[in-house]
Amino acid sequence: MVSEAADRWKLDVDAKTCVASGMCAAMAPKHFILDGAHSRPLMDETDPDDDVIDAAESCPVEAITVRDAATGELIAPTDL
């Protein structure tokens, strides 16, 4: 479920950790793209979207972080 507390989310993919599984681009194609040896967000910030949470939670190496753009609070993945 999308968090209503944050108006905008900041997306980040750690290129050093990413293994380019493509899961994020498949789950949230409006937000992520495979770019060579790793994935990257299509934009630095986005409106809240459940697909982004699903992609971050499903990343096999937890390379994706989703944060509240205003506060920096971690939104996903929840087990970091």
C-alpha positions as CSV (number, residue, x, y, z in Angstrom):
1,M,0.0,0.0,0.0
2,V,1.3,3.5,-0.9
3,S,2.3,5.6,2.1
4,E,0.2,8.7,2.2
5,A,2.7,10.6,4.4
6,A,5.2,11.4,1.7
7,D,4.2,13.7,-1.2
8,R,7.2,12.7,-3.3
9,W,9.6,9.9,-3.2
10,K,13.4,9.9,-4.0
11,L,14.5,6.8,-6.0
12,D,18.0,5.4,-5.9
13,V,19.7,2.4,-7.4
14,D,23.2,1.5,-6.0
15,A,25.1,0.7,-9.2
16,K,27.8,-1.2,-7.3
17,T,25.2,-3.5,-5.7
18,C,22.8,-3.9,-8.7
19,V,23.2,-7.2,-10.6
20,A,20.8,-6.2,-13.5
21,S,18.3,-8.9,-12.8
22,G,15.7,-6.7,-14.5
23,M,13.0,-7.3,-11.9
24,C,12.6,-3.6,-11.1
25,A,12.2,-2.7,-14.8
26,A,9.7,-5.5,-15.3
27,M,7.7,-4.6,-12.1
28,A,7.8,-0.8,-12.4
29,P,8.6,0.1,-16.1
30,K,7.5,3.7,-15.6
31,H,10.2,4.1,-12.9
32,F,13.2,1.9,-13.8
33,I,15.2,0.9,-16.8
34,L,18.1,-1.4,-17.4
35,D,21.1,0.6,-18.5
36,G,24.0,-1.6,-19.4
37,A,25.3,-3.5,-16.3
38,H,22.7,-2.1,-13.9
39,S,19.3,-0.6,-13.5
40,R,18.6,3.1,-12.9
41,P,15.6,5.2,-12.1
42,L,14.0,7.1,-15.0
43,M,13.7,10.1,-12.7
44,D,15.2,11.1,-9.3
45,E,11.8,11.7,-7.7
46,T,8.3,10.4,-8.3
47,D,4.8,10.5,-6.9
48,P,4.1,7.6,-4.5
49,D,3.4,4.4,-6.4
50,D,2.9,0.8,-5.1
51,D,4.9,-0.5,-8.1
52,V,8.0,1.3,-6.8
53,I,7.6,-0.3,-3.4
54,D,7.2,-3.7,-5.0
55,A,10.3,-3.3,-7.1
56,A,12.4,-2.2,-4.1
57,E,11.1,-5.0,-1.9
58,S,11.7,-7.6,-4.7
59,C,15.2,-6.5,-5.7
60,P,17.3,-9.7,-5.0
61,V,20.3,-7.6,-3.8
62,E,18.4,-4.7,-2.2
63,A,20.1,-2.2,-4.5
64,I,17.0,0.0,-4.7
65,T,16.0,2.5,-2.0
66,V,12.9,4.6,-1.8
67,R,13.0,7.6,0.5
68,D,10.7,10.5,1.4
69,A,12.0,13.3,-0.8
70,A,11.4,15.9,1.9
71,T,12.8,14.1,5.0
72,G,15.0,11.4,3.6
73,E,13.2,8.8,5.7
74,L,13.5,5.3,4.3
75,I,10.3,3.9,2.8
76,A,11.5,0.8,1.2
77,P,12.9,-1.8,1.4
78,T,11.6,-2.2,4.9
79,D,14.3,-4.7,6.1
80,L,17.3,-2.4,5.8
